[in-house]
Amino acid sequence: MGIQRIEVYEVTLRYKEPFVISAGTSTENRNTLVKIITDYDVFGWGEASPSKRVTNETPETILKTLDKIGPRLIGMCPLRIAQDVDLMDAIVAHNPSAKAAIDLALHDVLGKTARKPTWRLLGGFRERVLTDITLSIKSPNEMAKDAVKAVKMGFKALKVKVGVNPKEDVERIKLIREAVEPKIAVRIDANQGWTVTQAIDALKKLDKFHIEFVEQPTDAKNTRGLAKVRKESPVSIMADESVHSPADALQLIKANAVDMINIKLMKSGGIHNARKIAHIAEAANMPCMIGCMGESTVGITAAVHFAAATKNVQYADLDCDILLADKLVSKGGAVVKDSERIPGDEAGYGITELDETLLRKPVRVYGK
Ligand SMILES: [Mg+2]
């Protein structure tokens, strides 16, 4: 029972409209798809959606990393994921999104080999995962209109991007809150855009608008700054850019710097390490969210399976594929219904068809 062949594909997926956060604007994502084929007729899909800003990865570094680890994985057992991850870490440090592509494909293989959906094999805690939808940065008025549109589409939670100008950010949330019913959850994400003083001041003003939590208000590297914001903020603080690995999670918990952690498979190196972060946080009585970078429905479906499996993943921001115009998965994967993502009961991730015109030919093949 071994990995026989690994195929690598590069895809470009365009957004429906430019996606704007405090750190910049994206119009498309260049992602890397991995297909792991075993010697017993089972294969699995994985994906890397690199972020230069967050993990210092690009499509080029993804390919370079896969060139190092891909050939060495041939012949390894796809079910011994702990051993496979250990091998990847021994070959190359960092590069979590490249490793995630492999890890995600292995978890698809795991489910297909057992003929069970991956989420059930990993714990099977819940059958559906409530996701928010992200509102990218525009003028406060336009964002209020986008909020109404999203609620009409059925979304019950909004993740609002802020972190540009604190005064305007308060106006954004005020207008959004006035435009949607109180039962709609509103969470915000500053993407490190505020200083410590700005964050404390803005969060004190924002508290009355019933904010669930704020993601990464300040600089990811400034743990003491984050701890200060946490101490003075009436709104719960969630780490995103500050936490990549299980070790990062432990360090922030020890520093009393956060109330919650946003896990992303592209930061953690895949599901294997994401589970460790969720469990460390659970032991500290700290809920987690599962977020995303720019994944297609392949990477998002893997994240839905992780979230459905894991009790402590209590919030989800799994919407990137909804915001993309190009749909890579043409059949199967986690569907969206009334703000919920449903992993389904097909084996593995249940992804049965990809759009061949987007996928094209593999750019790399390891093994035979
Ligand atoms: Mg974030």
Residues whose N, C-alpha, C, O or C-beta is under 5 A from the ligand:
A	BS01	MG	D189 E215 D240
